[in-house]
Amino acid sequence: MHTTTLTITGMSCGSCRNHVDAALRAVAGVTQVHVDLAAGSVRISHEDGVMPADLILAVEDAGYDAHLPGPTP
Ligand SMILES: [Cu+2]
């Protein structure tokens, strides 16, 4: 089991959070999703075969931007 945290941009309300939550739960292998609306981030528990790119794509398909948190220049 792995945990991936993504930074999400474009979420502004509870409805956005639900969209992101549903999109990630629909990804095969995802077991748990916790969206933090205030922080603009989401923590995803998933099986080993799920790649961050799969998760990012699901969020983007739902209409939001996602990326792995990291040093910003
Ligand atoms: Cu919204």
N, CA, C, O and the ligand as a Tripos MOL2 file, in Angstrom:
@<TRIPOS>MOLECULE
protein
  293   291    74     0     0
PROTEIN
NO_CHARGES

@<TRIPOS>ATOM
      1 N           0.8460   -1.2100    0.0000 N.3       1 MET1
      2 CA          0.0000    0.0000    0.0000 C.3       1 MET1
      3 C           0.8710    1.2460    0.0000 C.2       1 MET1
      4 O           1.8490    1.3310    0.7430 O.2       1 MET1
      5 N           0.5210    2.1860   -0.8160 N.am      2 HIS2
      6 CA          1.2690    3.4310   -0.9430 C.3       2 HIS2
      7 C           0.3590    4.6180   -0.6350 C.2       2 HIS2
      8 O          -0.8640    4.5160   -0.7320 O.2       2 HIS2
      9 N           0.9530    5.7130   -0.2710 N.am      3 THR3
     10 CA          0.2220    6.9580   -0.1170 C.3       3 THR3
     11 C           0.8820    8.0110   -0.9920 C.2       3 THR3
     12 O           2.0980    8.2010   -0.9590 O.2       3 THR3
     13 N           0.0600    8.6840   -1.7670 N.am      4 THR4
     14 CA          0.5470    9.7640   -2.6110 C.3       4 THR4
     15 C          -0.1880   11.0410   -2.2420 C.2       4 THR4
     16 O          -1.4080   11.0340   -2.0760 O.2       4 THR4
     17 N           0.5410   12.1240   -2.1150 N.am      5 THR5
     18 CA         -0.0810   13.4180   -1.8680 C.3       5 THR5
     19 C           0.0940   14.2790   -3.1070 C.2       5 THR5
     20 O           1.1900   14.3880   -3.6560 O.2       5 THR5
     21 N          -0.9960   14.8850   -3.5340 N.am      6 LEU6
     22 CA         -0.9510   15.7730   -4.6910 C.3       6 LEU6
     23 C          -1.4120   17.1650   -4.2840 C.2       6 LEU6
     24 O          -2.2590   17.3230   -3.4050 O.2       6 LEU6
     25 N          -0.8510   18.1540   -4.9280 N.am      7 THR7
     26 CA         -1.3340   19.5150   -4.8020 C.3       7 THR7
     27 C          -2.3600   19.7470   -5.9090 C.2       7 THR7
     28 O          -2.1100   19.4460   -7.0760 O.2       7 THR7
     29 N          -3.5110   20.2830   -5.5290 N.am      8 ILE8
     30 CA         -4.5970   20.5030   -6.4910 C.3       8 ILE8
     31 C          -4.8380   22.0000   -6.6210 C.2       8 ILE8
     32 O          -4.8960   22.7150   -5.6210 O.2       8 ILE8
     33 N          -4.9760   22.4620   -7.8290 N.am      9 THR9
     34 CA         -5.3720   23.8540   -8.0210 C.3       9 THR9
     35 C          -6.7020   23.8930   -8.7480 C.2       9 THR9
     36 O          -6.9830   23.0440   -9.5940 O.2       9 THR9
     37 N          -7.5200   24.8810   -8.4160 N.am     10 GLY10
     38 CA         -8.8130   25.0470   -9.0630 C.3      10 GLY10
     39 C          -9.9850   24.6630   -8.1770 C.2      10 GLY10
     40 O         -11.1370   24.8860   -8.5480 O.2      10 GLY10
     41 N          -9.7070   24.0840   -7.0010 N.am     11 MET11
     42 CA        -10.8020   23.7380   -6.0920 C.3      11 MET11
     43 C         -11.2080   24.9760   -5.3020 C.2      11 MET11
     44 O         -10.3670   25.6120   -4.6680 O.2      11 MET11
     45 N         -12.4930   25.3190   -5.3360 N.am     12 SER12
     46 CA        -12.9250   26.5150   -4.6130 C.3      12 SER12
     47 C         -14.0630   26.2640   -3.6440 C.2      12 SER12
     48 O         -14.3640   27.1350   -2.8280 O.2      12 SER12
     49 N         -14.6990   25.1190   -3.6990 N.am     13 CYS13
     50 CA        -15.8180   24.8720   -2.7970 C.3      13 CYS13
     51 C         -16.0050   23.3800   -2.5580 C.2      13 CYS13
     52 O         -15.2740   22.5550   -3.1060 O.2      13 CYS13
     53 N         -17.0000   23.0440   -1.7270 N.am     14 GLY14
     54 CA        -17.2250   21.6520   -1.3990 C.3      14 GLY14
     55 C         -17.5920   20.8050   -2.5970 C.2      14 GLY14
     56 O         -17.3110   19.6070   -2.6300 O.2      14 GLY14
     57 N         -18.2200   21.4240   -3.5790 N.am     15 SER15
     58 CA        -18.5840   20.6880   -4.7840 C.3      15 SER15
     59 C         -17.3380   20.2780   -5.5630 C.2      15 SER15
     60 O         -17.2540   19.1650   -6.0810 O.2      15 SER15
     61 N         -16.3740   21.1900   -5.6390 N.am     16 CYS16
     62 CA        -15.0980   20.8750   -6.2810 C.3      16 CYS16
     63 C         -14.4320   19.7040   -5.5660 C.2      16 CYS16
     64 O         -13.9220   18.7710   -6.1870 O.2      16 CYS16
     65 N         -14.4570   19.7860   -4.2420 N.am     17 ARG17
     66 CA        -13.8180   18.7310   -3.4580 C.3      17 ARG17
     67 C         -14.4620   17.3770   -3.7570 C.2      17 ARG17
     68 O         -13.7760   16.3610   -3.8730 O.2      17 ARG17
     69 N         -15.8020   17.3810   -3.8790 N.am     18 ASN18
     70 CA        -16.4920   16.1300   -4.1730 C.3      18 ASN18
     71 C         -16.1250   15.6040   -5.5550 C.2      18 ASN18
     72 O         -15.9860   14.3960   -5.7470 O.2      18 ASN18
     73 N         -15.9690   16.5150   -6.5210 N.am     19 HIS19
     74 CA        -15.5790   16.0990   -7.8680 C.3      19 HIS19
     75 C         -14.2220   15.4120   -7.8440 C.2      19 HIS19
     76 O         -14.0390   14.3420   -8.4250 O.2      19 HIS19
     77 N         -13.2700   16.0510   -7.1590 N.am     20 VAL20
     78 CA        -11.9150   15.5050   -7.0950 C.3      20 VAL20
     79 C         -11.9310   14.1670   -6.3530 C.2      20 VAL20
     80 O         -11.2860   13.2020   -6.7620 O.2      20 VAL20
     81 N         -12.6740   14.1350   -5.2690 N.am     21 ASP21
     82 CA        -12.7740   12.9130   -4.4740 C.3      21 ASP21
     83 C         -13.3200   11.7610   -5.3200 C.2      21 ASP21
     84 O         -12.7660   10.6620   -5.3210 O.2      21 ASP21
     85 N         -14.4150   12.0290   -6.0370 N.am     22 ALA22
     86 CA        -15.0560   10.9830   -6.8410 C.3      22 ALA22
     87 C         -14.1390   10.5240   -7.9740 C.2      22 ALA22
     88 O         -14.0620    9.3340   -8.2800 O.2      22 ALA22
     89 N         -13.4450   11.4820   -8.5920 N.am     23 ALA23
     90 CA        -12.5680   11.1470   -9.7130 C.3      23 ALA23
     91 C         -11.4490   10.2130   -9.2610 C.2      23 ALA23
     92 O         -11.0880    9.2700   -9.9650 O.2      23 ALA23
     93 N         -10.9050   10.4890   -8.0750 N.am     24 LEU24
     94 CA         -9.7930    9.6690   -7.5920 C.3      24 LEU24
     95 C         -10.2700    8.3060   -7.1110 C.2      24 LEU24
     96 O          -9.5860    7.3010   -7.3010 O.2      24 LEU24
     97 N         -11.4510    8.2740   -6.4860 N.am     25 ARG25
     98 CA        -11.9770    6.9830   -6.0280 C.3      25 ARG25
     99 C         -12.3090    6.0690   -7.1950 C.2      25 ARG25
    100 O         -12.3620    4.8490   -7.0360 O.2      25 ARG25
    101 N         -12.5330    6.6520   -8.3670 N.am     26 ALA26
    102 CA        -12.8730    5.8580   -9.5490 C.3      26 ALA26
    103 C         -11.6470    5.1940  -10.1690 C.2      26 ALA26
    104 O         -11.7820    4.3130  -11.0180 O.2      26 ALA26
    105 N         -10.4450    5.6120   -9.7480 N.am     27 VAL27
    106 CA         -9.2280    5.0170  -10.2990 C.3      27 VAL27
    107 C          -9.0280    3.6220   -9.6920 C.2      27 VAL27
    108 O          -9.0750    3.4530   -8.4740 O.2      27 VAL27
    109 N          -8.8080    2.6390  -10.5480 N.am     28 ALA28
    110 CA         -8.6050    1.2700  -10.0680 C.3      28 ALA28
    111 C          -7.3920    1.2060   -9.1590 C.2      28 ALA28
    112 O          -6.3190    1.7040   -9.4990 O.2      28 ALA28
    113 N          -7.5690    0.5910   -8.0060 N.am     29 GLY29
    114 CA         -6.4590    0.4240   -7.0740 C.3      29 GLY29
    115 C          -6.4320    1.4520   -5.9700 C.2      29 GLY29
    116 O          -5.6760    1.3170   -5.0080 O.2      29 GLY29
    117 N          -7.2580    2.4860   -6.1000 N.am     30 VAL30
    118 CA         -7.3160    3.5140   -5.0550 C.3      30 VAL30
    119 C          -8.2290    3.0190   -3.9410 C.2      30 VAL30
    120 O          -9.3430    2.5640   -4.2030 O.2      30 VAL30
    121 N          -7.7650    3.1060   -2.7080 N.am     31 THR31
    122 CA         -8.5420    2.5920   -1.5850 C.3      31 THR31
    123 C          -9.0750    3.6860   -0.6770 C.2      31 THR31
    124 O         -10.1120    3.5160   -0.0370 O.2      31 THR31
    125 N          -8.3640    4.8140   -0.6190 N.am     32 GLN32
    126 CA         -8.7950    5.8870    0.2760 C.3      32 GLN32
    127 C          -8.3860    7.2280   -0.3010 C.2      32 GLN32
    128 O          -7.2980    7.3730   -0.8590 O.2      32 GLN32
    129 N          -9.2740    8.2130   -0.1630 N.am     33 VAL33
    130 CA         -8.9980    9.5620   -0.6580 C.3      33 VAL33
    131 C          -9.3570   10.5500    0.4320 C.2      33 VAL33
    132 O         -10.4490   10.4960    0.9980 O.2      33 VAL33
    133 N          -8.4330   11.4530    0.7250 N.am     34 HIS34
    134 CA         -8.7500   12.5130    1.6730 C.3      34 HIS34
    135 C          -8.3860   13.8590    1.0530 C.2      34 HIS34
    136 O          -7.2110   14.1900    0.8950 O.2      34 HIS34
    137 N          -9.4210   14.6290    0.7050 N.am     35 VAL35
    138 CA         -9.1950   15.9340    0.0940 C.3      35 VAL35
    139 C          -9.1900   17.0030    1.1730 C.2      35 VAL35
    140 O         -10.1130   17.0880    1.9830 O.2      35 VAL35
    141 N          -8.1460   17.8140    1.1760 N.am     36 ASP36
    142 CA         -8.0840   18.9590    2.0890 C.3      36 ASP36
    143 C          -8.3140   20.2170    1.2640 C.2      36 ASP36
    144 O          -7.4090   20.7340    0.6110 O.2      36 ASP36
    145 N          -9.5650   20.6970    1.3160 N.am     37 LEU37
    146 CA         -9.9530   21.8280    0.4730 C.3      37 LEU37
    147 C          -9.1630   23.0760    0.8380 C.2      37 LEU37
    148 O          -8.6970   23.7980   -0.0430 O.2      37 LEU37
    149 N          -9.0120   23.3330    2.1300 N.am     38 ALA38
    150 CA         -8.3350   24.5500    2.5750 C.3      38 ALA38
    151 C          -6.8760   24.5610    2.1410 C.2      38 ALA38
    152 O          -6.3370   25.6020    1.7620 O.2      38 ALA38
    153 N          -6.2450   23.3990    2.2000 N.am     39 ALA39
    154 CA         -4.8220   23.3260    1.8480 C.3      39 ALA39
    155 C          -4.6130   23.1280    0.3490 C.2      39 ALA39
    156 O          -3.4980   23.2740   -0.1510 O.2      39 ALA39
    157 N          -5.6910   22.7950   -0.3680 N.am     40 GLY40
    158 CA         -5.5430   22.5430   -1.7940 C.3      40 GLY40
    159 C          -4.7120   21.3030   -2.0730 C.2      40 GLY40
    160 O          -3.8990   21.2770   -2.9980 O.2      40 GLY40
    161 N          -4.9260   20.2820   -1.2640 N.am     41 SER41
    162 CA         -4.1500   19.0610   -1.4660 C.3      41 SER41
    163 C          -5.0450   17.8420   -1.2500 C.2      41 SER41
    164 O          -6.1420   17.9370   -0.6990 O.2      41 SER41
    165 N          -4.5480   16.7150   -1.6950 N.am     42 VAL42
    166 CA         -5.2860   15.4780   -1.5090 C.3      42 VAL42
    167 C          -4.2970   14.3630   -1.1940 C.2      42 VAL42
    168 O          -3.2200   14.2760   -1.7830 O.2      42 VAL42
    169 N          -4.6920   13.5160   -0.2510 N.am     43 ARG43
    170 CA         -3.8680   12.3640    0.1110 C.3      43 ARG43
    171 C          -4.5910   11.1110   -0.3410 C.2      43 ARG43
    172 O          -5.7590   10.9080   -0.0090 O.2      43 ARG43
    173 N          -3.9050   10.2780   -1.0920 N.am     44 ILE44
    174 CA         -4.5180    9.1060   -1.7000 C.3      44 ILE44
    175 C          -3.7830    7.8510   -1.2400 C.2      44 ILE44
    176 O          -2.5650    7.7460   -1.3830 O.2      44 ILE44
    177 N          -4.5300    6.9080   -0.6920 N.am     45 SER45
    178 CA         -3.9750    5.5920   -0.3900 C.3      45 SER45
    179 C          -4.3310    4.6730   -1.5380 C.2      45 SER45
    180 O          -5.4740    4.6480   -1.9950 O.2      45 SER45
    181 N          -3.3510    3.9200   -2.0020 N.am     46 HIS46
    182 CA         -3.6020    3.0920   -3.1780 C.3      46 HIS46
    183 C          -2.6440    1.9160   -3.2230 C.2      46 HIS46
    184 O          -1.6410    1.8740   -2.5110 O.2      46 HIS46
    185 N          -2.9820    0.9620   -4.0800 N.am     47 GLU47
    186 CA         -2.1300   -0.2070   -4.2730 C.3      47 GLU47
    187 C          -0.8500    0.1960   -4.9890 C.2      47 GLU47
    188 O          -0.7540    1.2690   -5.5840 O.2      47 GLU47
    189 N           0.1340   -0.7020   -4.9130 N.am     48 ASP48
    190 CA          1.4690   -0.3730   -5.4180 C.3      48 ASP48
    191 C           1.4950   -0.0500   -6.9180 C.2      48 ASP48
    192 O           2.3430    0.7170   -7.3760 O.2      48 ASP48
    193 N           0.5690   -0.6340   -7.6750 N.am     49 GLY49
    194 CA          0.6200   -0.4560   -9.1160 C.3      49 GLY49
    195 C           0.1080    0.8820   -9.6150 C.2      49 GLY49
    196 O           0.2320    1.1930  -10.8000 O.2      49 GLY49
    197 N          -0.4630    1.6740   -8.7270 N.am     50 VAL50
    198 CA         -1.0290    2.9550   -9.1540 C.3      50 VAL50
    199 C           0.0850    4.0110   -9.1810 C.2      50 VAL50
    200 O           0.7700    4.2400   -8.1840 O.2      50 VAL50
    201 N           0.2440    4.6430  -10.3410 N.am     51 MET51
    202 CA          1.2910    5.6460  -10.5130 C.3      51 MET51
    203 C           0.7220    7.0490  -10.2770 C.2      51 MET51
    204 O          -0.4550    7.3030  -10.5330 O.2      51 MET51
    205 N           1.5670    7.9460   -9.7890 N.am     52 PRO52
    206 CA          1.0980    9.3290   -9.6100 C.3      52 PRO52
    207 C           0.4900    9.9010  -10.8880 C.2      52 PRO52
    208 O          -0.4700   10.6700  -10.8330 O.2      52 PRO52
    209 N           1.0500    9.5260  -12.0350 N.am     53 ALA53
    210 CA          0.5300   10.0520  -13.2990 C.3      53 ALA53
    211 C          -0.9230    9.6380  -13.5120 C.2      53 ALA53
    212 O          -1.7130   10.4020  -14.0670 O.2      53 ALA53
    213 N          -1.2810    8.4190  -13.0690 N.am     54 ASP54
    214 CA         -2.6670    7.9570  -13.1930 C.3      54 ASP54
    215 C          -3.5970    8.8500  -12.3790 C.2      54 ASP54
    216 O          -4.6950    9.2000  -12.8140 O.2      54 ASP54
    217 N          -3.1270    9.2080  -11.1890 N.am     55 LEU55
    218 CA         -3.9380   10.0220  -10.2750 C.3      55 LEU55
    219 C          -4.0780   11.4410  -10.8050 C.2      55 LEU55
    220 O          -5.1520   12.0400  -10.7540 O.2      55 LEU55
    221 N          -2.9720   11.9630  -11.3140 N.am     56 ILE56
    222 CA         -2.9860   13.3280  -11.8590 C.3      56 ILE56
    223 C          -3.9360   13.4030  -13.0480 C.2      56 ILE56
    224 O          -4.6920   14.3630  -13.1940 O.2      56 ILE56
    225 N          -3.8870   12.3810  -13.8920 N.am     57 LEU57
    226 CA         -4.7470   12.3510  -15.0760 C.3      57 LEU57
    227 C          -6.2260   12.3440  -14.6670 C.2      57 LEU57
    228 O          -7.0480   13.0220  -15.2830 O.2      57 LEU57
    229 N          -6.5520   11.5810  -13.6340 N.am     58 ALA58
    230 CA         -7.9400   11.5020  -13.1770 C.3      58 ALA58
    231 C          -8.4280   12.8580  -12.6880 C.2      58 ALA58
    232 O          -9.5640   13.2510  -12.9510 O.2      58 ALA58
    233 N          -7.5590   13.5690  -11.9750 N.am     59 VAL59
    234 CA         -7.9360   14.8950  -11.4800 C.3      59 VAL59
    235 C          -8.1060   15.8640  -12.6460 C.2      59 VAL59
    236 O          -9.0350   16.6720  -12.6680 O.2      59 VAL59
    237 N          -7.1980   15.7710  -13.6090 N.am     60 GLU60
    238 CA         -7.2820   16.6690  -14.7650 C.3      60 GLU60
    239 C          -8.5370   16.3970  -15.5810 C.2      60 GLU60
    240 O          -9.1600   17.3230  -16.0990 O.2      60 GLU60
    241 N          -8.9070   15.1260  -15.6950 N.am     61 ASP61
    242 CA        -10.1320   14.7710  -16.4120 C.3      61 ASP61
    243 C         -11.3610   15.3610  -15.7220 C.2      61 ASP61
    244 O         -12.3680   15.6490  -16.3690 O.2      61 ASP61
    245 N         -11.2670   15.5370  -14.4030 N.am     62 ALA62
    246 CA        -12.3870   16.1050  -13.6510 C.3      62 ALA62
    247 C         -12.4050   17.6250  -13.7560 C.2      62 ALA62
    248 O         -13.3510   18.2680  -13.3010 O.2      62 ALA62
    249 N         -11.3700   18.2010  -14.3510 N.am     63 GLY63
    250 CA        -11.3680   19.6420  -14.6000 C.3      63 GLY63
    251 C         -10.4930   20.4610  -13.6690 C.2      63 GLY63
    252 O         -10.6230   21.6830  -13.5960 O.2      63 GLY63
    253 N          -9.5990   19.7830  -12.9580 N.am     64 TYR64
    254 CA         -8.7120   20.4990  -12.0340 C.3      64 TYR64
    255 C          -7.2690   20.1630  -12.3630 C.2      64 TYR64
    256 O          -6.9900   19.1900  -13.0640 O.2      64 TYR64
    257 N          -6.3590   20.9730  -11.8540 N.am     65 ASP65
    258 CA         -4.9450   20.7250  -12.0850 C.3      65 ASP65
    259 C          -4.3470   20.0580  -10.8510 C.2      65 ASP65
    260 O          -4.6550   20.4220   -9.7160 O.2      65 ASP65
    261 N          -3.4940   19.0830  -11.0970 N.am     66 ALA66
    262 CA         -2.8400   18.3780  -10.0080 C.3      66 ALA66
    263 C          -1.3650   18.2150  -10.3200 C.2      66 ALA66
    264 O          -0.9760   18.0200  -11.4710 O.2      66 ALA66
    265 N          -0.5600   18.2970   -9.2910 N.am     67 HIS67
    266 CA          0.8520   17.9700   -9.4630 C.3      67 HIS67
    267 C           1.4420   17.4770   -8.1520 C.2      67 HIS67
    268 O           0.8980   17.7150   -7.0730 O.2      67 HIS67
    269 N           2.5490   16.7960   -8.2710 N.am     68 LEU68
    270 CA          3.2350   16.3390   -7.0670 C.3      68 LEU68
    271 C           3.8300   17.5490   -6.3630 C.2      68 LEU68
    272 O           4.4290   18.4170   -6.9990 O.2      68 LEU68
    273 N           3.6620   17.5980   -5.0470 N.am     69 PRO69
    274 CA          4.2470   18.7250   -4.3250 C.3      69 PRO69
    275 C           5.7700   18.6490   -4.4150 C.2      69 PRO69
    276 O           6.3540   17.5670   -4.3540 O.2      69 PRO69
    277 N           6.3760   19.7650   -4.5550 N.am     70 GLY70
    278 CA          7.8370   19.7630   -4.6570 C.3      70 GLY70
    279 C           8.3310   21.1810   -4.5820 C.2      70 GLY70
    280 O           7.5460   22.1240   -4.4830 O.2      70 GLY70
    281 N           9.6300   21.3290   -4.6300 N.am     71 PRO71
    282 CA         10.1920   22.6680   -4.5660 C.3      71 PRO71
    283 C           9.7420   23.4960   -5.7530 C.2      71 PRO71
    284 O           9.8830   23.0750   -6.9010 O.2      71 PRO71
    285 N           9.2070   24.6590   -5.4830 N.am     72 THR72
    286 CA          8.8030   25.5330   -6.5640 C.3      72 THR72
    287 C           9.8660   26.6120   -6.7600 C.2      72 THR72
    288 O          10.2630   27.2780   -5.8030 O.2      72 THR72
    289 N          10.3130   26.7780   -7.9650 N.am     73 PRO73
    290 CA         11.4040   27.7320   -8.2300 C.3      73 PRO73
    291 C          10.9970   29.1740   -7.9610 C.2      73 PRO73
    292 O          11.8040   30.0860   -8.1370 O.2      73 PRO73
    293 CU        -16.4870   24.3900   -6.5190 Cu       74 CU74
@<TRIPOS>BOND
     1     1     2 1
     2     2     3 1
     3     3     4 2
     4     3     5 am
     5     5     6 1
     6     6     7 1
     7     7     8 2
     8     7     9 am
     9     9    10 1
    10    10    11 1
    11    11    12 2
    12    11    13 am
    13    13    14 1
    14    14    15 1
    15    15    16 2
    16    15    17 am
    17    17    18 1
    18    18    19 1
    19    19    20 2
    20    19    21 am
    21    21    22 1
    22    22    23 1
    23    23    24 2
    24    23    25 am
    25    25    26 1
    26    26    27 1
    27    27    28 2
    28    27    29 am
    29    29    30 1
    30    30    31 1
    31    31    32 2
    32    31    33 am
    33    33    34 1
    34    34    35 1
    35    35    36 2
    36    35    37 am
    37    37    38 1
    38    38    39 1
    39    39    40 2
    40    39    41 am
    41    41    42 1
    42    42    43 1
    43    43    44 2
    44    43    45 am
    45    45    46 1
    46    46    47 1
    47    47    48 2
    48    47    49 am
    49    49    50 1
    50    50    51 1
    51    51    52 2
    52    51    53 am
    53    53    54 1
    54    54    55 1
    55    55    56 2
    56    55    57 am
    57    57    58 1
    58    58    59 1
    59    59    60 2
    60    59    61 am
    61    61    62 1
    62    62    63 1
    63    63    64 2
    64    63    65 am
    65    65    66 1
    66    66    67 1
    67    67    68 2
    68    67    69 am
    69    69    70 1
    70    70    71 1
    71    71    72 2
    72    71    73 am
    73    73    74 1
    74    74    75 1
    75    75    76 2
    76    75    77 am
    77    77    78 1
    78    78    79 1
    79    79    80 2
    80    79    81 am
    81    81    82 1
    82    82    83 1
    83    83    84 2
    84    83    85 am
    85    85    86 1
    86    86    87 1
    87    87    88 2
    88    87    89 am
    89    89    90 1
    90    90    91 1
    91    91    92 2
    92    91    93 am
    93    93    94 1
    94    94    95 1
    95    95    96 2
    96    95    97 am
    97    97    98 1
    98    98    99 1
    99    99   100 2
   100    99   101 am
   101   101   102 1
   102   102   103 1
   103   103   104 2
   104   103   105 am
   105   105   106 1
   106   106   107 1
   107   107   108 2
   108   107   109 am
   109   109   110 1
   110   110   111 1
   111   111   112 2
   112   111   113 am
   113   113   114 1
   114   114   115 1
   115   115   116 2
   116   115   117 am
   117   117   118 1
   118   118   119 1
   119   119   120 2
   120   119   121 am
   121   121   122 1
   122   122   123 1
   123   123   124 2
   124   123   125 am
   125   125   126 1
   126   126   127 1
   127   127   128 2
   128   127   129 am
   129   129   130 1
   130   130   131 1
   131   131   132 2
   132   131   133 am
   133   133   134 1
   134   134   135 1
   135   135   136 2
   136   135   137 am
   137   137   138 1
   138   138   139 1
   139   139   140 2
   140   139   141 am
   141   141   142 1
   142   142   143 1
   143   143   144 2
   144   143   145 am
   145   145   146 1
   146   146   147 1
   147   147   148 2
   148   147   149 am
   149   149   150 1
   150   150   151 1
   151   151   152 2
   152   151   153 am
   153   153   154 1
   154   154   155 1
   155   155   156 2
   156   155   157 am
   157   157   158 1
   158   158   159 1
   159   159   160 2
   160   159   161 am
   161   161   162 1
   162   162   163 1
   163   163   164 2
   164   163   165 am
   165   165   166 1
   166   166   167 1
   167   167   168 2
   168   167   169 am
   169   169   170 1
   170   170   171 1
   171   171   172 2
   172   171   173 am
   173   173   174 1
   174   174   175 1
   175   175   176 2
   176   175   177 am
   177   177   178 1
   178   178   179 1
   179   179   180 2
   180   179   181 am
   181   181   182 1
   182   182   183 1
   183   183   184 2
   184   183   185 am
   185   185   186 1
   186   186   187 1
   187   187   188 2
   188   187   189 am
   189   189   190 1
   190   190   191 1
   191   191   192 2
   192   191   193 am
   193   193   194 1
   194   194   195 1
   195   195   196 2
   196   195   197 am
   197   197   198 1
   198   198   199 1
   199   199   200 2
   200   199   201 am
   201   201   202 1
   202   202   203 1
   203   203   204 2
   204   203   205 am
   205   205   206 1
   206   206   207 1
   207   207   208 2
   208   207   209 am
   209   209   210 1
   210   210   211 1
   211   211   212 2
   212   211   213 am
   213   213   214 1
   214   214   215 1
   215   215   216 2
   216   215   217 am
   217   217   218 1
   218   218   219 1
   219   219   220 2
   220   219   221 am
   221   221   222 1
   222   222   223 1
   223   223   224 2
   224   223   225 am
   225   225   226 1
   226   226   227 1
   227   227   228 2
   228   227   229 am
   229   229   230 1
   230   230   231 1
   231   231   232 2
   232   231   233 am
   233   233   234 1
   234   234   235 1
   235   235   236 2
   236   235   237 am
   237   237   238 1
   238   238   239 1
   239   239   240 2
   240   239   241 am
   241   241   242 1
   242   242   243 1
   243   243   244 2
   244   243   245 am
   245   245   246 1
   246   246   247 1
   247   247   248 2
   248   247   249 am
   249   249   250 1
   250   250   251 1
   251   251   252 2
   252   251   253 am
   253   253   254 1
   254   254   255 1
   255   255   256 2
   256   255   257 am
   257   257   258 1
   258   258   259 1
   259   259   260 2
   260   259   261 am
   261   261   262 1
   262   262   263 1
   263   263   264 2
   264   263   265 am
   265   265   266 1
   266   266   267 1
   267   267   268 2
   268   267   269 am
   269   269   270 1
   270   270   271 1
   271   271   272 2
   272   271   273 am
   273   273   274 1
   274   274   275 1
   275   275   276 2
   276   275   277 am
   277   277   278 1
   278   278   279 1
   279   279   280 2
   280   279   281 am
   281   281   282 1
   282   282   283 1
   283   283   284 2
   284   283   285 am
   285   285   286 1
   286   286   287 1
   287   287   288 2
   288   287   289 am
   289   289   290 1
   290   290   291 1
   291   291   292 2
@<TRIPOS>SUBSTRUCTURE
     1 MET1         2 RESIDUE 1 A MET
     2 HIS2         6 RESIDUE 1 A HIS
     3 THR3        10 RESIDUE 1 A THR
     4 THR4        14 RESIDUE 1 A THR
     5 THR5        18 RESIDUE 1 A THR
     6 LEU6        22 RESIDUE 1 A LEU
     7 THR7        26 RESIDUE 1 A THR
     8 ILE8        30 RESIDUE 1 A ILE
     9 THR9        34 RESIDUE 1 A THR
    10 GLY10       38 RESIDUE 1 A GLY
    11 MET11       42 RESIDUE 1 A MET
    12 SER12       46 RESIDUE 1 A SER
    13 CYS13       50 RESIDUE 1 A CYS
    14 GLY14       54 RESIDUE 1 A GLY
    15 SER15       58 RESIDUE 1 A SER
    16 CYS16       62 RESIDUE 1 A CYS
    17 ARG17       66 RESIDUE 1 A ARG
    18 ASN18       70 RESIDUE 1 A ASN
    19 HIS19       74 RESIDUE 1 A HIS
    20 VAL20       78 RESIDUE 1 A VAL
    21 ASP21       82 RESIDUE 1 A ASP
    22 ALA22       86 RESIDUE 1 A ALA
    23 ALA23       90 RESIDUE 1 A ALA
    24 LEU24       94 RESIDUE 1 A LEU
    25 ARG25       98 RESIDUE 1 A ARG
    26 ALA26      102 RESIDUE 1 A ALA
    27 VAL27      106 RESIDUE 1 A VAL
    28 ALA28      110 RESIDUE 1 A ALA
    29 GLY29      114 RESIDUE 1 A GLY
    30 VAL30      118 RESIDUE 1 A VAL
    31 THR31      122 RESIDUE 1 A THR
    32 GLN32      126 RESIDUE 1 A GLN
    33 VAL33      130 RESIDUE 1 A VAL
    34 HIS34      134 RESIDUE 1 A HIS
    35 VAL35      138 RESIDUE 1 A VAL
    36 ASP36      142 RESIDUE 1 A ASP
    37 LEU37      146 RESIDUE 1 A LEU
    38 ALA38      150 RESIDUE 1 A ALA
    39 ALA39      154 RESIDUE 1 A ALA
    40 GLY40      158 RESIDUE 1 A GLY
    41 SER41      162 RESIDUE 1 A SER
    42 VAL42      166 RESIDUE 1 A VAL
    43 ARG43      170 RESIDUE 1 A ARG
    44 ILE44      174 RESIDUE 1 A ILE
    45 SER45      178 RESIDUE 1 A SER
    46 HIS46      182 RESIDUE 1 A HIS
    47 GLU47      186 RESIDUE 1 A GLU
    48 ASP48      190 RESIDUE 1 A ASP
    49 GLY49      194 RESIDUE 1 A GLY
    50 VAL50      198 RESIDUE 1 A VAL
    51 MET51      202 RESIDUE 1 A MET
    52 PRO52      206 RESIDUE 1 A PRO
    53 ALA53      210 RESIDUE 1 A ALA
    54 ASP54      214 RESIDUE 1 A ASP
    55 LEU55      218 RESIDUE 1 A LEU
    56 ILE56      222 RESIDUE 1 A ILE
    57 LEU57      226 RESIDUE 1 A LEU
    58 ALA58      230 RESIDUE 1 A ALA
    59 VAL59      234 RESIDUE 1 A VAL
    60 GLU60      238 RESIDUE 1 A GLU
    61 ASP61      242 RESIDUE 1 A ASP
    62 ALA62      246 RESIDUE 1 A ALA
    63 GLY63      250 RESIDUE 1 A GLY
    64 TYR64      254 RESIDUE 1 A TYR
    65 ASP65      258 RESIDUE 1 A ASP
    66 ALA66      262 RESIDUE 1 A ALA
    67 HIS67      266 RESIDUE 1 A HIS
    68 LEU68      270 RESIDUE 1 A LEU
    69 PRO69      274 RESIDUE 1 A PRO
    70 GLY70      278 RESIDUE 1 A GLY
    71 PRO71      282 RESIDUE 1 A PRO
    72 THR72      286 RESIDUE 1 A THR
    73 PRO73      290 RESIDUE 1 A PRO
    74 CU74       293 GROUP 0 **** ****
